[in-house]
Amino acid sequence: MKDMTLGTILAVLEEVFGRGLFWTMLVVAGIVTAAYLYVLVRDHSVSWRKFLLAQLSMPIGAIAAVWFVLVVTSSSLRDLGGPVDVIVFLGIAAAGAVGSAILVYTIQSLVRPAQ
């Protein structure tokens, strides 16, 4: 792997997660992102109360993301080989935390729209 291209990254992710699961995750992420943008445009502002509640879900999202990757890849924390693996897992946890906050905020805003 000489060059880091989008095609290479997609191939690696398809290999890790499986083709069906990877593209399903990508479609779900796109739907949640579109719904989040819709809520922001519709409400014209951020509800700080909903934002605070969404932030409280971040640790759960971080743990869930790391657990999901460990289950899907049939790995365990004992398989971590060095600092790069720890950095990757911290990135996975951060992505899970941000993703859960966006998901919770979007669901709250769709269920209880701004007055």
C-alpha positions as CSV (number, residue, x, y, z in Angstrom):
1,M,0.0,0.0,0.0
2,K,2.1,2.8,-1.3
3,D,-0.6,5.5,-1.7
4,M,-3.3,6.4,0.7
5,T,-6.3,7.0,-1.5
6,L,-10.0,7.0,-0.9
7,G,-10.3,3.7,-2.8
8,T,-7.7,2.1,-0.5
9,I,-9.4,3.4,2.6
10,L,-12.8,2.1,1.4
11,A,-11.3,-1.3,0.6
12,V,-9.8,-1.6,4.0
13,L,-12.9,-0.6,5.8
14,E,-15.0,-3.0,3.7
15,E,-12.6,-5.8,4.7
16,V,-12.7,-4.9,8.4
17,F,-16.4,-4.5,8.8
18,G,-17.8,-6.5,5.8
19,R,-19.3,-4.9,2.7
20,G,-22.9,-4.9,3.9
21,L,-22.3,-3.6,7.4
22,F,-19.9,-0.9,6.2
23,W,-22.3,0.5,3.6
24,T,-25.2,0.2,6.1
25,M,-23.3,2.2,8.6
26,L,-22.4,4.8,6.0
27,V,-26.1,5.2,4.9
28,V,-27.3,5.5,8.5
29,A,-24.7,8.1,9.2
30,G,-25.8,10.0,6.2
31,I,-29.4,9.9,7.2
32,V,-28.6,11.1,10.8
33,T,-26.5,13.9,9.4
34,A,-29.2,15.0,7.0
35,A,-31.8,14.9,9.9
36,Y,-29.4,17.0,12.1
37,L,-28.9,19.6,9.4
38,Y,-32.7,19.7,8.8
39,V,-33.3,20.3,12.6
40,L,-30.7,23.1,12.6
41,V,-32.1,24.8,9.6
42,R,-35.7,24.4,10.8
43,D,-35.1,25.7,14.4
44,H,-32.7,28.5,13.3
45,S,-30.7,28.0,16.6
46,V,-29.4,25.4,19.0
47,S,-31.4,24.5,22.0
48,W,-28.9,24.6,24.8
49,R,-31.1,22.4,27.1
50,K,-31.2,19.7,24.4
51,F,-27.5,20.2,23.7
52,L,-26.7,19.6,27.4
53,L,-28.8,16.4,27.5
54,A,-27.1,15.3,24.3
55,Q,-23.6,15.8,25.8
56,L,-24.6,13.6,28.7
57,S,-24.9,10.7,26.2
58,M,-21.3,11.1,25.0
59,P,-19.6,8.7,27.4
60,I,-22.2,6.0,26.6
61,G,-21.6,6.6,22.8
62,A,-17.8,6.3,23.3
63,I,-18.1,3.0,25.2
64,A,-20.6,1.7,22.7
65,A,-18.4,2.5,19.7
66,V,-15.3,0.8,21.2
67,W,-17.4,-2.2,22.2
68,F,-19.0,-2.4,18.7
69,V,-15.5,-2.4,17.0
70,L,-14.2,-5.0,19.4
71,V,-17.2,-7.3,18.7
72,V,-17.3,-6.8,14.9
73,T,-13.5,-7.4,14.6
74,S,-13.5,-10.3,17.1
75,S,-10.8,-8.6,19.1
76,S,-10.2,-7.8,22.7
77,L,-8.4,-5.1,24.6
78,R,-5.5,-7.6,25.1
79,D,-4.9,-7.4,21.3
80,L,-3.8,-3.8,21.5
81,G,-0.2,-3.8,20.2
82,G,1.1,-0.3,20.9
83,P,0.6,3.4,20.9
84,V,-0.9,3.5,17.4
85,D,-3.7,1.0,18.5
86,V,-4.5,3.2,21.5
87,I,-4.7,6.3,19.4
88,V,-7.0,4.5,17.0
89,F,-9.2,3.4,19.9
90,L,-9.3,6.9,21.2
91,G,-10.4,8.1,17.8
92,I,-13.1,5.5,17.7
93,A,-14.3,6.6,21.2
94,A,-14.3,10.2,20.1
95,A,-16.3,9.5,17.0
96,G,-18.8,7.5,19.0
97,A,-19.1,10.2,21.5
98,V,-19.8,12.9,18.9
99,G,-22.1,10.7,16.9
100,S,-24.2,9.8,20.0
101,A,-24.5,13.5,20.9
102,I,-25.6,14.4,17.4
103,L,-28.1,11.4,17.4
104,V,-29.6,12.3,20.8
105,Y,-29.9,16.0,19.9
106,T,-31.6,15.2,16.6
107,I,-34.0,12.7,18.1
108,Q,-34.9,15.2,20.9
109,S,-35.5,18.0,18.3
110,L,-37.6,15.8,16.1
111,V,-39.7,14.5,19.0
112,R,-40.1,17.8,20.7
113,P,-39.8,20.7,18.2
114,A,-38.9,24.2,19.3
115,Q,-41.8,26.4,20.2
